[in-house]
Amino acid sequence: MGKSALNVLCLLTLAGVFVAFASPWFFGGMVVPFDAKNHFYPMIRFLAASLAAGESPLWSPYHYAGFPMAADPQSILFTPSLWPAALFGPEPSMAFVDRIHLLHLLIVGFAAFAFARTRGFSHAAAMVTALTAMFGGAIAIRLEHVLMTVSMMWFWIALWRLECLIRDGAIWRGLLFGLALSLMLVDRNHVAFLGAFVLLTYFGSRVFSLSGEHTPRSRIGAVVSAGFGGLLAIVLLAVPLILLLELASLSNRPAFELKEASFQSLHPAALLTFPMAEYFGSLRQAGLYWGPGGMQWGGEFLRMHRGMLHIYFGILPAALIIWTGLGRGALFAPGIRYFTALTFVLTLYALGRYTPVYGFLYTWVPGVDLFRRPADAVFLIGVSVSFLSGALLDQALRREDRAVKISNALIAMGTAAVVLFSALLLASGRDRLDTALPSLALLIISAVAVIVIIEVARKTPSFRGLLLVALISLVASDLALNTSGLRNNTRPPDNYLALENPASDPVFARLQELTRTLDPTGVPYRVETLGLGPTVQNIGQAAGFHAVLGYNPIRLGEFEILIAPGMQNNAANKRTFGAAMTGYESTMTNNLGLRYLALGAPIEDVDPNLGNHRFRLIETIERKGKTVYLYENPDAAPRAVLLGSGEVGGDVRVTRYGQGEIRLQAKTDAPALLVVHDFYYPGWVATLNGAPVPVEKDQGIFRAIQLPAGEHVVVMSFRPFTMSRLKQAAGL
């Protein structure tokens, strides 16, 4: 069989394994849970509804009472690989969105295979690299972090294109690399940030550390081509990066303190999951987990579910690293040692607060302080382990019979003994030998089987093809079975149905009915939902409510100070109040136009300082076995008002309330301040009777313009992409 035909066969095999892995979502009616639904699905629903209605998706009135989606790195606006999920109708289903999301894993496998073949790996070694890249470590377990999956896909494509550039030069190859690099970085997340460092150091190790493989001229060509790619990436990234940096400077979190940033570090005990998928208990059954992630392990600052503490890459990488990597010294061979060092450095980074390395990097490496959760480095550890798996398999199959150095053999045996002894000691100390011993036995038996298959394949060329097929089948089965259909990445859709069809939920159906009554200016009143659970924190984005609260780690700084909602609104006792909205019984509550409250507890429990209040209990609704209290605020103010030094006579009417444009007709008897109770943010501009006028800030957060006496037409528009606006955002 020719190489091209064999390449196609390998890609088809990867596609087949992917379909088997994805069957719970494609055919079993399951969904990717947690943040994939709580946060990202409502974002996609918002984008889909906006496009279908011809509205601007750059600003959302449904999320934290107004939010600049154009600057939000989690808004999906700059994520073209997810756009298909929003382009085929205003209400994409959860199943459709998940399928688009999961297809990124298949492309990861294709790109990793192409990279490995470009590096000269055999087809078997390239398959192992691709399978480990698709399903090993964090990438398949942490599907909830949608944009990190996207960034990993573009990382592998960028790595492949970078290797092609290094080998063959050419400006067009540099531009392809730059395009992939920009698409990796455009979502501006932790994985993309670390990926950029990996690509940079990989380029340096390949171009400036080689001898004999490239001539000085080709090195210069590689640098020039990569330079063009880098320039293209800078051009493509300029706008989203400028807007993000401005949002960060105006937000509640321009950076993290070291203590907060290191909260979600990889616990050292979690390293035992590298060779054993179920050492700490089943990933499929609740209540059996006994590993790190709770108070008894990490104390006050470890708050991570087990999916973030799981780094299983399969039996093959563990066996090869010890047998060939350490036993034969292959980990330090030219062409391999970069990824050995990378694995070590990234592991130290992922361990975060458990070593001094992360603190040093936080202090001295620009950008590290913008992110929390050092454990995100596990995504990139997957890259280095995937490469090592393929490279070490090639080494094992190609090496000649020669004496093994005693020192290498002792290191390999000592490493294996340390792993087994640590696992036994930890399990014994926690009285968990009954659950840990099966994992240890499976590790030993599987590792021996893998080594035997490789050694027999090496020594018997006539059976090599058949044995390698068996080995690849073992790797594929091992990874797919241990990563697909787990509680961390697979749940029934029941808890999320309100996001897909808000009218099917009794609470949100009632809110939809209530908000059809508009305020005196013709705009829907605002709604606050609190204590209804994590799955519906962003229900406003999906249902079209003008919601005061939501779920987003990034919030406008002044909104956080004056309104003080906190990051989450899933628990009824978590509502905090701020300097202006000191409680529900406050002028700011009225000015927000907050008319309806859907609370998971009586309003007096949420705001103990309320006392005698004006809020009227409309009704109580039973939802999922809990009582939801629905209140009405009769004093909620209209969206736009006229203010003056004395009593101002006049009238305001909103003739169009769009997401990125508001048109008003105002009539006033005297000069007045027209206040629109929507949040002030750079990029909002206004015209008065067709002439530009400045937009002012009122009460710390609202937009306003000065009106002379008379009748006027006012248009407020969100224009974040104008050249003058971008220059201002960039500080030019």
N, C-alpha and C positions, 0 to 999 in steps of 0.2 A: 504494500500500500504506500502510495506517495505521501510526501510530507503534507501537502495541501489537504489531501483527503483525510489524513490522520488528524490534522488540525480541526477540520470540520467535525469529525467524529468526536473529538474531545469536547468541543463546544456543545455539541448536541447532548453529550453525556452530562455536562455541567447543567444544561437546561433541564434534563430529566431529573437530576438530583434536586435542583431548585424546586421543580413542581412537587416532588415528594415532600420536601421541607415545607413548602407553602400550602400544602393541602388543607390544613385546618382553617386557613383564611380564605382560600380560593373555593373550597368545596364543602367545608365543615361548618360554615356560618359563624365562625369566630371573628373577633376583632382584636386589633392591637390596642391594649388598654392604657390607662394612666394618662400621662401628658399627651400622648398621641390623640386622645379623645378630649380630655379636659381642656386642652389649650390649642393644639394645632388644628384639630378638626373644625372648631368654630372659626378659626382664622381662614381656613379654606372655604367654609360656607359663606363667610362674609365676602371673600373675593369673588366667589361664584355668583352670589346674589347681586353684587355691585356690577359685574360685567354684564349680567343678563338684563339689568335695569338701566344700563347706560350711565350709571353713577360712578363718580370718582372713588377708587379704593384707597386713595392716598390719606384720607382722614376718616376715622370711624366715630360716629356719635354713640355707638352701642357698647363702648368699652371704656370703663373709668370715666364716664361722662364726656368723652371726647378724647381721641388719642391720635398722634401723628403716625399713622401706619407706614408712611413713606420712610420714616427714620427707624422703625422698629425692626431689628434683625430677625425677628421671629414672625414677621407678617406674611411671608411667602411671596411678597411682591417681586423680589429679585431672585426667585428660585424657579427658573424655567422648567426644570425637570418635574416639578409638581404642578405646573400650570394645567396640564391635561385634566387633572382632578377638578379643576374649576371652570373648564371651558365648555363642558357639555351639559349645560343646564344650571338653573339657579339653586338646586338642592341636591348636590352630589351625595350619594349614599355613603355610609361608612365603609361598606364592602368595596366600593369602587375606589375610594381614596386609599384604602389599605393595599389594594392590588397595585396601584400606581407606586405607592411607597415601597412595597416589597420587591418590585421589579428592579429597584436600585441594587439589591443584593446580587441579582443575576448579572448586572453590568459590572459590578465589582469583580465577580468571578471571571468574566470575559477579559476585563482589563488586566487582572492579575496574571491570567494565563498568557496574554500577549506580552506582558512585561517579562515574565519568566522565560518565554521562548526567545525574546529579544536578547536576554542575558545568556542564552545558549543552553538553557536547561533542556533535558530530555522531555519527551511528552509526558512521561509518568511523573517526573519531578514537577513539571509545570502544572499538571493536574492537582498534585498535592498542594502546591502553592495556592492555586485558585480555590480549592475547597476550604483550606484553612482561612483564607482571606474572606470568604463568603460567610462562614459559619463559626469561626473561632473567636473566643474571647468575648468582647463586649458587643460586637456589631449585631449579632443575632439576638442576644439576650436583651439588649437595651433598645429594642425597636421603638419604644415609647419616645425616645429622643430623636424625632423625625429628621431634623436638620443635620444631626450628626451622621445619620445614615447617608444623607445626601452629600455631605462633605467628604465622607469616606469614599463614595463612588468617584467623585471628581478627583480626590487625591490619587487613587489608583490610576485613573486615566492620565493625570498629570505626570505621575511617576513613569508610566509607560512612554509617554511622549518625550519626557526628559531623557530617558535612556536612548530613544531613537535619535534625538538631537545630539547626544554625546557621541554616539557611534557614527552618525552619517552627516551631521551638520545640516546646513541649509536653513535659510531664513524662514521658509514656510513651515518647517518643523518647529522652529522657535515660536512662531505665531500660534501654532496649534497648542503648544505647551502653555503659552501665555493665556490663551482662552480657557483652557482647563484650570489653570491656576486661579484665574479671576473667578470662575464659577465655584471653585472650592472655597475661596475666601469671602465671596459675596454675602454669605449668610452670617459671617462675622461671629462664629462660635469658637469654643475652646478647642475643639478638634481641628478646625481649620487653622487656628493660630499655631498649634503644635505641628500640624502638617506642613506649614510653611517652613518651619525650622528644619524639619526632616528633609524636605526637598532641597533646601539650601545646603545643608551639610552633606547630603548624598551627592549633589553636584560637585562640591569641592573634593570629596573623597574620590570620585570617579575621574575627574579631569586633572587634578593636581597631584594625585598620589599614584598614578599609573606609570609603569615603565615598560616601554616596548610595544604596548598595544596601540598607542596613538602617537603620531608624530607631533612635534611642537606646532606645526601648521594646523593640524586638526583640532588641537586644544584651543588655539586662537579662534578657529571657526566655531567651536562649541560655545565659547564664551560670548562671541558676537551674536550667535543665534539665540542663546539664552537671554542676552541683553535685550534683543528685540521683543522676545516673549515677555520679559519683565516689564518693559515699557508699555506693551499692550495691556498687561494686567493692571498696571497703575492707572492707565486711562479709563479702563472699564470699571475699576473699583472706586474711582475718585468720588463720584457723586454719592453712592451709598455710604462710603466711609466718612465723608464730610458730614452727612446728615446724622450718622450714628454718633460721631464724636460730639456734635452739637447737642443731640438728645442726651448723651451721657453727662455732659456738663450741666444740663438743666434738670437732670433726673435725681432720684433718690439715691442712686448708686454710681457716682462717677468712677469709683474704685472700691475694692473690698479691703478692709483691714486684714492683716495677716491671719489673725485668729479666726475671723469669719471665713476667709478664703480657704482655710485648711480644714474646715469642719468635716468635709466629706472626703477624707483621705482613705486610701486603700489600706485596710488593716493588714499587718504582716501575716496574721494567721490565714488570711484569704489566699496567700500564695500557694497553699496546699490544694486549692482547687485547680491549679495549673494542670496537674496530671490526673485529677480525680473529680469527675463531674458531681458526684453525689456524696462526697466525703462528709459534708455537713448536713446531710439529710436530703430527702427527695425534693426535686425542683417542681414536681407536679402536685404534690399533696401538701395541704396546709397543716401547720402544727407540728411538723417533724424537724424543722430547722433548728440547729443548736449552735450555729456559727456566729461570727462577729456581725454586729449590726444593732446591738441593744446596749442597755446601760451596763450589763455585767461584763461587757467586752471593752467598750471604748470610753466609758464614762460619759460625762456631760455632753461632749461635742461630737459623738459619732451617731449620726442620724441618717442611716443609709439602708435602703432595702437590699435584699441579698443579690438582686440582679446587678447592682453596682459593685458587688464584692465577689463576682464570679468571673474567673479568667481561664476557663477550660478551653484548651486548644486541641484536645484530642490526645490519644495515646501515642500516635506516631511522633509528634514533635518532642514529647518528653523522652521517648525511647531514643530517638536519634541524637538529641542534645547530649545525653549521657553516653550512649554507646559509641557514636561516631564523633560527636563534637568534642567531648572531653576525653573519651578513651583513645581516640585516634588523633586528637589535637586539631581537628578540622575547624573548630570554632575560630581559630586564630589564623586560618589560611588566608592568603590574599584574595580579595573579592568577597570574603565572608565576614572578616573581622569587623568591618564597619557595622554590620547589623548585629553582631555580638555586642559591640560597645553600645549601640543604640538601645538594645534591649535592656542593658544594665542601667543606662542613664534614665530611660523612660520609667523603669521600675522604681528607681529612687524618687523621681518626680511624683509618680502615682502614690507612693507611700506618704507623701505630704508631711504632716506634722510628726511622723514617727522617725524621721531622720532630719539632720540639719540642712540637707541639700535644698529642699523646697524653700526654706526660709532665705537661703542665700540667693536662689534664683528669683524669688519674689522681690528681693531688695535691688538686685543688680540687672536683671533682664527686663527691658521695657515691654510692657504689655501683660506680664504675668499677673499683675495686681488687678487687671480688669476682669478676671475670671475666678470663680470658686470651683470646688470639687476637683482636686488634683487627680482623683481616680479616673477622670476623663482620659488620662494618658493611656489607659488600657486599650482604647481604640487603636492608638498608634503602636502599642506593643504588639497588637495583632499583625501589623504590617511587618515588623521585624521578625516575628515568629513564623509568619507565612513564608517569608524569604528563606529563613534558616531551614525550614522543613524541606523545601525543594532543593536547596543547595546541598544540604547534608545527605539527602537521599541520593543525589547525583554523586557525591563524594563516596558514599558507601558502595554504590554500584560500580564505580569506575576504579577504585583503588586496587593496587596490586597487593598480593599477599606479601607481607613483610612483618617483621617482628614489631610487636607493640611495645612502646616504651613503658617501662615499669612505672615511671612517675605518672604518666597519663592514665594507666590502668588504675593506679592507686587513687588518683583524683576522681575518676569515674565511679569507682566502687565506694569511695568515701562520700561522694555527693548522694549516691543512691541510698547509702546507709543513713545519712543525715535526714533525708526526706522521709524514709520509712520510720526512723526512730522518732522524729518530731511528730509525725502523724499519730504514732502509737502513744507517745507521751501525752499529747494534747487530748486525745480521745479518752485516755485512761483518767487523766485529771478531771475531766468533765463527766466521767462515768458514762461514756458513749461508745465503748468498744464494740458493743453489739451492732451499732449502725456503721461504725467506721471500718471494721474488719472486712466486710464484703467489698468495700471500695478498694481497700488495700490489696485484697486477693485478686480482684479484677484487674487492677493496675499491673501486678506482677505477671499474671497469666497473659494479659494482652501484650505487654511489653516484650515478653519472651517470644510470643507468637510473631510479632512484628519483626523482631530481630532475626528469627529463624527464616521467615519468608525472604527477607532481604539477603541474607547470607546464601541461601539456596539459590536465589535468583542470580546472585553474583557469580556463583561457581558453576551453574548449569545453564549456559546460554540457550539451549534448546527449549527449556521450560520458562525462560525469563518472561516472555510476553504474558503467558498464562498466569504466572505468579504475580506479576505487577498488576494485572487486572484484578486479581484477588485482593492485593494490597490496597488498591484504589477503592475497591468496593468496601473494604473494611473501614478505610478512612471516611468515606462518604456516609456509610451507615452510622459510624460512631458519632460523627459531628451532627448529622441531621437528627438522629434519635435523641441526642442529648441537648439539642437547642430548639427543636420545634415543639410547639404545643405545650410550653411551660406556663406556669402561673404568671411569670414575669412578662411574657410577651403574648399571651393568648387568654382571652376571657370571652364568655358569652356576651352578646350585645345588650342584654336586658338593661343594665345600669345606664346605658348611654342612649337609649331610644328617644329620650326627650330632646337630645341635640339633633337627631335626625328628623324628628317629627314633633315639634313643640306642642302642637295642637292635641297630641295624644296624651299629654300629661295634664291632669286636672288643674294643677296650679298655674301652669303657663298658658293653658287654654283660657283660663279665667283672666289672666293678666292681658292676654291679647284682646280679649273682649273689652276690658276696662280701658285700655290705652287707645281704643278707637275714638274715645271722646277727647277732642283736642282742647288745648288751652285757648284763651281768648285771642291769641295771635295766630292760631291755626297750626300749632306744632304739638306733637305728642308730649304728654307729661313724662317725667323721668320715673324710673322704677329702681328700687333697691331690693336685691335678694340676698339673704344672709342665713347661713346655717342649714342649707338644703343639701349639703354634701358636696364633695369635691367634683363630681362629674358635671355639675351644672353651674359651676362658678362663672363660666363665660357664656351663659345662656343668651345674654343680650346679643352677642355676635351672631349666634345661630338663629335666634327668633326675631331679631329686629327690634328689641326693646332698647330704649334710650336708658341704658343701665348706668347707675352711679358707680357700682363696684364691678370687679372682675377678678381675673387671675393673671398676673403678669409680674415677673420679678422687677421689671422696669416700670416706674411710674414717674410722672412729672414731679419735680422736687417741691414746688409750691403747693401742688395738690396734696402731696403727702403731708406737708406741714399744716396746711389750713383745714384739710378734710380728714387726713390721717386714717385711711381705711385699712392699712396693712396690705400685705401681699395677697392674702387669701381671704375668701369670704365663705368658706365651707362650714365653719362652726359658729353657732349662734353666740357663743360667749367670747368670740375673738374680735368683735367690733370695737375699734378704738376711735376716738374723736380727736379733733385738732384744735388749732388756735381760733379758727373762725366757726367751724361746725363743732361747737363744744358739746353738742348732744342733738338729739332729734328735735328738741324744743329750742331751736335757734334760728336767727334770721337767715343764716347761710343755708340751712335746710330748705327754707321757703324759696330763697333766691335760686337754688339749684333746680327749682321746679319739681322737687321730689314729692310726688303725689301718692305713690303706692309703695307699701313695704310688704314683702313676703318673707316672713321670719320663721325660723325653726324653733322659736321660743316666744313667750309673751314679751311685748315690747318693754315692759318694766324690768324684765330680766336682762335684756340686752343693754338697756340704758337705765341703770339703777337710780340715776339722779333726775329722772323724768318727772316724778311727782304727779300732780294733776296736769293732764296734758290734753291737747285738742285732737289727738289721733283717734279716729273712729275705727273700731274693729268691724270690718265688713262681714267677714265670715271666717270659719276655720275649715280647712280641707285636709282630709287624710291622704297622705302620700307616702307610699312604701312603709306603712306601719307607723308613721310619725305624723304628728299634727303640725300643720303649717298655718300660721296666723297671718291673715291678710288685713292690713290697715290702710286707711286713707287719711291723707293730710289735706284738710279743706283749704289751708292757707298757702298752698303751693303757688308760687308766682309764675306768670307767663314767661315765655322764653325771651321776650324783648320788652323793655320798659323805657320810659322817658324820665330823666331826672334833671332837676334844676335847683337853683338856689332857693326858690320858693315853690309854690304849688304851680306845676306846669300843666297847662291844658293841651290836650292833643290826643293822638291816637296812633298806634303802631299795628301794622298787619304784615305777617310773613306771607308773601305770595308764592314763594318757592323755598322749600327747605330741602336742599340736596346735601349729600355728604361732603362735597367740596365747594359748594356754592349756596349762599343764602341771599334771597332777594326780599327786600322789605319796602313797604310804603309807609311813610311817616308824615304826620301832620302835627305841627306844634305852634302854639301861639307865641312862644318866646324862645330865645336860644336855650337849647337843652342838650343833655348828654344822652345819646342813644346807647343803651347797654344791652348787649346780647349775652344772655347767660350761658354762653359757651366759652370754652377755655381758650385763653390767649396763648398763642404759640407763634414763634417766628415763621413767616411764610404766609400768614393770613394778611391779605391786603383788602382795601375797600375803595369803592368809588361812591361819590355823592353826586347824583344827577349827571353821571358820566365822567366826572372829574375825580382824579385820585385824591384821597384824603388819608391822613395817618390813622392807624389803628392804635388806640390807647389801651392801657390795662386798668381795669376797675376792680376794686375790692381784692386786689392781689391776684386774681385769676381770670376775670371775665374780659371780653372784648367790648370796646366802646369807641364811638366816634362823636365828634362835636357837630351839632346841627344848628343852623340859624333858624329863625322863625320861618314858617311857610310849609309848603308841601314838597316832599322829597322822595326820590327813589334811591335806595341804598342797596349796593351789592357787595357782599363780603365773599371773597374767594380764597381758597387755599392754593398757593402757587409756590411749592417748595423748590421747583427745578429751574426757575429763572436764573440767568447769569448773575444778576445783582444779588439775588437771594443766596446763591451758592458762594459768592465772594464774601458776603457778610458772614455766612456760617463758617467759612474757612478763616475768618479774621483778616481778610485782605482789604 
